[in-house]
Amino acid sequence: MLNARLAGLEDRLLPEPRRRPPLAADGRVEGDGPPASLPKARQGAKKKGPTTREPLPTTSGTGALDRASTSAAAPGEAPSTDGLPPKAPPKKKRSRKRKQPSLAAKEAAQAGGNSAPTPAAEATWATVVARGAKKKTAKGPNNTAPPERKRKLRAPKTAAVTLTLAPGAEESGVTYAAVLTQAKNRIKLAELGIRDIKFRKAATGARMLEVGGEAASEKADSLATKLREVLGPELVRVARPVKRAELRVTGLDDSATVAEVVEAVAREGGCVADNIRPGRLVFGPRGDGSLWLSVPVAAAKKVTDAGRVRVGWTSARVVLLPSRPTRCFRCLETGHMGVTCPCEVDRSKLCFRCGKPDHRARDCSADPNCPVCEAAKKPAGHSVGGNGCVAAGQKPAHGGRGAPNRRPRRTNKKAGVEQMDTSS
């Protein structure tokens, strides 16, 4: 009778609390793990421990006792004293075993430990250079200075004709505007094969007409001839300037003459002999002769590319000389022309070698004496433009005549601050 009542009350009771099934790690003892030699499949099988099934509720009169027996602590769990499900113990971290090196790796390590380190294997410092930066090589017994760049000649693509008013023509009322207007009215460029002309003012104040295109040199020559016919020489001087380069022909024998050298260079460079300006033939201490020449750039390029020119029986050497700076022939200083000379001293009649008047440097045999350095109270034991010359080291001033104007530095003065008197 009592059991029947208890069985009816069991349906009204709360459901039994759910618990997870016991795990194999709960019953493992510390330090007890599967051997490392077993495969992973067998290790997993060994890790699994005996599982206990949760008892099902019974309808007999001993249901309360069965629940009490199932609420007992599982193996490895702490018993619960407050009626709550038992707590599982905290999991302990498993230590990872290091992989043992193979036999070949051990032998290689032993061989490396016995051998002494070589100097190449020692650690060295490396300099980190920014991308795009150039490496600077230090000068020493092994590192020599980089070779200087060889000067290259470029043939001009245009040809020029200059118009300069004759002395006294400007006082008589002749202007460049009137001269150019007369030339335009009497000369047709289409008849000369010239399409257009570029105009600019030269550094000497003359008017320059540049002819471009194919055969520019021949067209400029024909234009200069026409201008000489139209414009009188008493009013305008028509010139045909050519860009030039300075050469020196060395290794000449005793029988060589100036005319023979000029003819050989003109033949090799493909120009007219009249366009070459020769100097004086000089014989050195070794007995060979040398000659200075001023040659058009187009012809000089062909001669210097060949390197040698045949003069009579001799194969003479051709050397390209460095370009000279712009020099004023009135004051003998660099950086400007004689037309725009700001100097008050006139040295146009002085010798470039000794600084004395009324003779030229090619005919001078006196000791060198630079008049420019002598006026500046500098060592003057050289010719004008020689080594150590003040005029040779000057740079052209920016913005026209004289030295550039330097602005004084501004001093920051705060308002209301009195300057300290340090005179006493």
C-alpha positions as CSV (number, residue, x, y, z in Angstrom):
1,M,0.0,0.0,0.0
2,L,2.9,2.4,0.9
3,N,4.8,1.4,-2.2
4,A,1.9,2.2,-4.4
5,R,1.7,5.7,-3.0
6,L,5.4,6.3,-3.4
7,A,5.1,5.1,-7.0
8,G,2.4,7.7,-7.7
9,L,4.5,10.5,-6.2
10,E,7.5,9.7,-8.4
11,D,5.8,11.1,-11.5
12,R,5.4,14.5,-9.7
13,L,9.1,14.8,-8.7
14,L,11.5,17.1,-10.6
15,P,13.7,15.4,-13.2
16,E,17.0,14.0,-12.1
17,P,20.0,16.4,-12.7
18,R,22.0,15.5,-15.7
19,R,25.6,14.6,-15.3
20,R,28.4,14.1,-17.9
21,P,29.8,10.6,-18.3
22,P,33.1,10.0,-16.5
23,L,36.2,10.6,-18.7
24,A,39.4,8.5,-18.8
25,A,41.4,11.5,-17.7
26,D,39.5,11.6,-14.4
27,G,41.0,8.3,-13.3
28,R,44.5,8.9,-14.6
29,V,47.3,9.3,-12.0
30,E,49.8,12.1,-12.4
31,G,52.8,11.0,-14.5
32,D,50.9,8.0,-15.8
33,G,50.8,8.4,-19.6
34,P,51.0,6.2,-22.7
35,P,54.5,5.2,-23.8
36,A,55.9,7.4,-26.7
37,S,56.7,4.3,-28.8
38,L,53.0,3.4,-29.3
39,P,51.2,4.6,-32.4
40,K,48.6,7.3,-32.1
41,A,45.7,5.0,-32.7
42,R,46.7,2.7,-29.8
43,Q,47.5,5.7,-27.5
44,G,43.9,6.9,-28.1
45,A,42.5,3.5,-27.3
46,K,44.6,3.2,-24.1
47,K,43.5,6.7,-23.0
48,K,39.9,5.6,-22.8
49,G,38.9,4.3,-19.4
50,P,36.0,2.2,-18.2
51,T,32.8,4.0,-18.7
52,T,29.9,3.6,-16.3
53,R,26.3,3.9,-17.5
54,E,23.9,6.1,-15.6
55,P,21.2,3.9,-13.9
56,L,17.7,4.3,-15.1
57,P,15.0,5.3,-12.6
58,T,13.1,2.3,-11.3
59,T,9.5,2.1,-10.3
60,S,10.1,-0.1,-7.3
61,G,9.9,1.0,-3.8
62,T,13.6,1.5,-3.6
63,G,13.7,4.4,-6.1
64,A,14.9,6.9,-3.5
65,L,17.7,4.6,-2.6
66,D,18.7,4.1,-6.2
67,R,18.9,7.8,-6.7
68,A,21.0,8.1,-3.7
69,S,23.4,5.5,-5.0
70,T,23.7,7.2,-8.4
71,S,24.4,10.5,-6.7
72,A,27.6,9.0,-5.3
73,A,30.8,10.5,-6.5
74,A,32.3,9.0,-9.6
75,P,35.8,7.7,-9.5
76,G,38.3,10.6,-9.4
77,E,35.6,13.2,-8.3
78,A,35.3,14.9,-5.0
79,P,32.1,14.0,-3.1
80,S,29.5,16.8,-3.0
81,T,28.3,17.9,0.5
82,D,25.7,20.5,-0.5
83,G,23.5,18.3,-2.7
84,L,25.1,19.8,-6.0
85,P,26.8,17.6,-8.6
86,P,30.4,16.9,-7.9
87,K,33.1,19.1,-9.5
88,A,35.7,17.6,-11.7
89,P,39.4,18.2,-10.7
90,P,41.3,20.8,-12.7
91,K,43.1,19.4,-15.8
92,K,46.9,19.4,-15.7
93,K,49.0,20.5,-18.7
94,R,50.8,17.8,-20.4
95,S,54.4,18.5,-21.0
96,R,55.5,18.2,-24.7
97,K,58.4,16.0,-25.2
98,R,61.2,17.3,-27.4
99,K,61.9,15.5,-30.6
100,Q,65.2,13.7,-30.3
101,P,67.6,14.5,-33.2
102,S,68.5,11.7,-35.6
103,L,71.9,9.9,-35.6
104,A,73.1,11.8,-38.7
105,A,72.3,15.2,-37.0
106,K,74.3,14.1,-33.9
107,E,77.3,13.1,-36.1
108,A,77.2,16.5,-38.0
109,A,77.1,18.4,-34.7
110,Q,80.1,16.5,-33.3
111,A,82.0,17.1,-36.5
112,G,81.2,20.9,-36.4
113,G,82.2,21.2,-32.7
114,N,85.6,19.6,-33.2
115,S,86.6,21.8,-36.3
116,A,88.0,25.2,-35.5
117,P,86.1,28.2,-37.0
118,T,87.7,29.8,-40.1
119,P,88.1,33.5,-40.4
120,A,85.6,33.6,-43.2
121,A,82.9,32.0,-41.0
122,E,83.4,34.6,-38.3
123,A,80.6,37.2,-38.0
124,T,81.5,40.6,-39.7
125,W,79.8,44.0,-39.6
126,A,77.8,45.0,-42.7
127,T,77.1,48.6,-43.6
128,V,73.5,49.2,-44.6
129,V,73.2,51.7,-47.5
130,A,70.0,53.4,-48.4
131,R,68.4,52.5,-51.7
132,G,69.6,54.7,-54.5
133,A,72.6,56.0,-52.5
134,K,76.0,55.9,-54.1
135,K,78.8,54.0,-52.4
136,K,81.8,56.2,-51.6
137,T,85.1,54.5,-52.2
138,A,87.9,55.5,-49.8
139,K,91.2,56.4,-51.4
140,G,94.0,54.1,-50.3
141,P,96.8,52.0,-51.7
142,N,94.3,49.6,-53.3
143,N,91.5,52.0,-54.1
144,T,92.5,54.6,-56.7
145,A,90.6,57.8,-57.6
146,P,88.0,57.3,-60.3
147,P,89.2,58.3,-63.8
148,E,88.1,61.6,-65.1
149,R,85.4,61.7,-67.7
150,K,86.7,62.2,-71.2
151,R,85.4,65.3,-72.9
152,K,83.1,64.5,-75.9
153,L,82.4,66.8,-78.8
154,R,79.0,67.3,-80.3
155,A,78.5,68.7,-83.7
156,P,76.1,71.7,-83.7
157,K,72.7,71.2,-85.4
158,T,72.4,74.9,-86.4
159,A,74.5,77.4,-88.2
160,A,74.7,81.1,-87.4
161,V,75.1,84.5,-89.2
162,T,75.9,87.6,-87.2
163,L,75.3,91.2,-88.0
164,T,77.4,93.9,-86.2
165,L,77.2,97.6,-86.8
166,A,80.4,99.2,-88.0
167,P,82.2,101.7,-85.8
168,G,80.5,105.1,-86.2
169,A,77.4,103.7,-87.9
170,E,75.3,104.1,-84.8
171,E,76.3,107.7,-84.5
172,S,75.1,108.4,-88.0
173,G,71.6,107.1,-87.2
174,V,71.9,103.5,-88.5
175,T,70.0,101.0,-86.2
176,Y,69.6,97.2,-86.3
177,A,65.9,97.6,-87.0
178,A,66.6,99.5,-90.2
179,V,69.3,97.0,-91.3
180,L,67.0,94.0,-90.7
181,T,64.1,95.7,-92.5
182,Q,66.3,96.3,-95.5
183,A,67.4,92.7,-95.5
184,K,63.9,91.4,-95.3
185,N,62.7,93.5,-98.3
186,R,65.6,92.5,-100.6
187,I,66.2,88.8,-99.7
188,K,63.7,85.9,-100.1
189,L,64.5,83.0,-97.8
190,A,62.5,80.6,-100.1
191,E,65.0,81.1,-102.9
192,L,67.9,80.0,-100.6
193,G,66.0,77.0,-99.4
194,I,65.6,78.3,-95.8
195,R,62.2,77.8,-94.2
196,D,62.6,79.9,-91.0
197,I,65.3,81.5,-88.9
198,K,65.8,81.8,-85.1
199,F,66.8,85.2,-83.8
200,R,68.7,86.1,-80.6
201,K,71.1,88.7,-79.3
202,A,74.7,87.7,-78.8
203,A,76.8,88.4,-75.7
204,T,78.8,91.1,-77.7
205,G,75.6,92.9,-78.6
206,A,75.5,91.7,-82.2
207,R,72.3,90.2,-83.8
208,M,72.5,86.5,-84.5
209,L,70.4,84.6,-87.1
210,E,70.4,80.8,-86.6
211,V,69.6,78.5,-89.6
212,G,68.5,74.9,-88.8
213,G,67.6,71.8,-90.7
214,E,69.5,69.7,-93.2
215,A,72.6,71.3,-94.8
216,A,72.4,74.2,-92.3
217,S,76.0,75.2,-92.9
218,E,75.6,75.6,-96.7
219,K,72.4,77.5,-96.3
220,A,74.0,79.9,-93.7
221,D,76.9,80.5,-96.1
222,S,74.5,81.4,-98.9
223,L,72.6,83.8,-96.6
224,A,75.8,85.5,-95.4
225,T,76.8,86.0,-99.1
226,K,73.4,87.6,-99.8
227,L,73.6,89.9,-96.8
228,R,77.1,91.1,-97.8
229,E,75.7,92.0,-101.3
230,V,72.6,93.8,-99.9
231,L,74.2,95.6,-96.9
232,G,77.2,97.7,-97.4
233,P,80.4,96.9,-95.4
234,E,80.7,100.5,-94.3
235,L,77.5,100.1,-92.2
236,V,77.3,96.4,-91.2
237,R,79.8,93.6,-90.7
238,V,78.4,90.2,-91.7
239,A,80.2,87.3,-90.1
240,R,79.8,83.6,-90.2
241,P,80.9,82.3,-86.7
242,V,81.6,78.6,-86.2
243,K,81.8,76.7,-82.9
244,R,85.4,75.7,-82.5
245,A,87.5,73.3,-80.5
246,E,91.2,73.5,-79.7
247,L,93.6,70.7,-80.7
248,R,97.3,70.0,-80.4
249,V,99.1,67.9,-83.0
250,T,102.2,66.4,-81.5
251,G,105.0,64.1,-82.8
252,L,105.9,66.1,-85.9
253,D,109.3,65.7,-87.5
254,D,111.8,68.4,-88.5
255,S,110.5,68.7,-92.0
256,A,106.8,69.4,-91.1
257,T,105.4,72.8,-91.8
258,V,102.3,74.7,-90.6
259,A,100.6,74.6,-94.0
260,E,101.3,70.8,-94.3
261,V,99.7,70.2,-90.8
262,V,96.7,72.4,-91.6
263,E,96.1,70.6,-94.9
264,A,96.3,67.2,-93.3
265,V,93.8,68.1,-90.6
266,A,91.4,69.7,-93.1
267,R,91.6,66.6,-95.2
268,E,90.9,64.3,-92.3
269,G,88.1,66.4,-90.8
270,G,86.4,67.2,-94.1
271,C,86.5,71.0,-93.8
272,V,88.1,73.9,-95.7
273,A,91.7,74.8,-94.7
274,D,90.7,78.5,-94.4
275,N,88.4,77.6,-91.4
276,I,91.4,76.3,-89.4
277,R,93.4,78.8,-87.3
278,P,97.0,77.6,-86.7
279,G,99.5,78.7,-84.0
280,R,103.2,78.5,-84.1
281,L,105.2,75.3,-84.6
282,V,107.2,74.6,-81.5
283,F,109.9,71.9,-81.0
284,G,110.2,70.3,-77.5
285,P,113.3,69.0,-75.7
286,R,112.9,65.6,-77.2
287,G,113.1,67.0,-80.7
288,D,109.5,66.4,-81.9
289,G,107.3,69.3,-82.9
290,S,103.8,70.3,-81.9
291,L,101.3,72.7,-83.3
292,W,98.2,74.3,-81.7
293,L,95.1,74.5,-84.0
294,S,91.6,76.0,-83.7
295,V,89.3,73.7,-85.7
296,P,85.5,73.7,-86.3
297,V,83.8,71.2,-83.9
298,A,82.4,69.0,-86.7
299,A,85.9,68.5,-88.1
300,A,87.6,68.3,-84.7
301,K,85.2,65.4,-83.8
302,K,86.3,63.4,-86.8
303,V,90.0,64.0,-86.2
304,T,89.9,63.3,-82.4
305,D,87.9,60.1,-83.0
306,A,90.6,58.8,-85.2
307,G,93.3,59.9,-82.7
308,R,96.0,60.3,-85.3
309,V,96.6,62.2,-88.6
310,R,99.2,61.5,-91.3
311,V,101.5,64.5,-91.9
312,G,103.9,63.6,-94.6
313,W,105.6,60.3,-93.6
314,T,104.7,60.8,-89.9
315,S,101.6,59.6,-88.0
316,A,101.1,62.5,-85.7
317,R,99.0,62.3,-82.5
318,V,96.0,64.6,-82.1
319,V,95.0,65.7,-78.5
320,L,91.8,67.5,-77.6
321,L,92.5,70.5,-75.3
322,P,90.1,71.5,-72.5
323,S,87.8,74.4,-73.2
324,R,88.8,77.8,-72.0
325,P,86.5,80.1,-69.9
326,T,85.0,83.3,-71.4
327,R,87.6,86.0,-71.1
328,C,87.3,89.7,-71.5
329,F,90.2,91.0,-73.7
330,R,89.9,94.5,-72.2
331,C,90.6,93.7,-68.5
332,L,91.9,90.1,-69.1
333,E,89.4,88.7,-66.4
334,T,86.9,86.0,-66.9
335,G,83.1,85.9,-66.7
336,H,82.1,88.7,-69.2
337,M,82.9,90.1,-72.6
338,G,84.7,93.3,-73.6
339,V,81.4,95.1,-74.6
340,T,80.0,94.7,-71.1
341,C,83.2,95.1,-69.1
342,P,82.7,96.8,-65.7
343,C,86.4,97.2,-65.0
344,E,87.9,100.7,-65.2
345,V,91.4,99.4,-66.1
346,D,92.2,98.7,-69.8
347,R,94.7,95.9,-70.3
348,S,93.9,95.2,-73.9
349,K,97.4,96.1,-75.1
350,L,99.3,94.1,-72.5
351,C,101.2,90.8,-73.3
352,F,99.5,87.6,-71.9
353,R,103.0,86.3,-70.8
354,C,104.9,89.2,-69.2
355,G,102.2,91.9,-68.8
356,K,104.2,94.5,-70.8
357,P,102.6,96.5,-73.6
358,D,103.2,96.7,-77.4
359,H,104.0,93.0,-78.2
360,R,102.3,89.6,-78.3
361,A,102.8,86.6,-76.2
362,R,103.9,84.4,-79.1
363,D,106.9,86.7,-79.7
364,C,107.7,87.2,-75.9
365,S,110.7,85.6,-74.3
366,A,110.6,87.4,-70.9
367,D,109.8,85.8,-67.6
368,P,106.0,85.2,-67.0
369,N,104.2,87.9,-65.0
370,C,100.4,88.0,-64.7
371,P,99.1,91.6,-64.6
372,V,95.8,90.5,-63.1
373,C,97.4,88.7,-60.1
374,E,99.9,91.5,-59.7
375,A,97.1,94.1,-59.4
376,A,95.4,91.8,-56.8
377,K,98.7,91.5,-54.8
378,K,98.9,87.7,-55.4
379,P,101.8,85.6,-56.6
380,A,102.2,86.6,-60.3
381,G,105.0,84.3,-61.6
382,H,102.8,82.9,-64.4
383,S,101.1,83.9,-67.5
384,V,97.4,85.1,-67.7
385,G,95.2,82.1,-67.1
386,G,98.0,79.8,-66.0
387,N,98.2,77.6,-62.9
388,G,97.4,79.6,-59.8
389,C,96.0,82.6,-61.6
390,V,93.3,84.6,-59.9
391,A,91.5,85.1,-63.2
392,A,91.5,81.4,-64.0
393,G,89.8,80.6,-60.7
394,Q,87.0,83.2,-60.9
395,K,83.5,82.0,-61.7
396,P,81.0,84.1,-63.7
397,A,78.8,86.3,-61.4
398,H,75.1,85.5,-61.3
399,G,72.8,88.1,-62.7
400,G,75.2,90.2,-64.7
401,R,78.1,92.5,-63.8
402,G,80.2,92.2,-60.7
403,A,79.9,89.9,-57.8
404,P,76.5,88.8,-56.5
405,N,75.0,91.0,-53.9
406,R,74.8,89.2,-50.6
407,R,72.1,90.2,-48.2
408,P,73.2,90.6,-44.5
409,R,71.7,88.2,-42.1
410,R,68.8,89.5,-40.1
411,T,69.0,89.5,-36.3
412,N,65.9,88.6,-34.4
413,K,65.1,91.4,-32.0
414,K,62.2,91.1,-29.7
415,A,60.1,94.1,-29.0
416,G,60.6,95.6,-25.5
417,V,63.9,93.9,-24.9
418,E,66.8,96.3,-24.3
419,Q,70.2,95.3,-25.7
420,M,73.1,94.8,-23.3
421,D,75.9,97.3,-23.4
422,T,79.2,95.5,-23.7
423,S,81.4,98.5,-24.7
424,S,82.8,99.1,-21.2
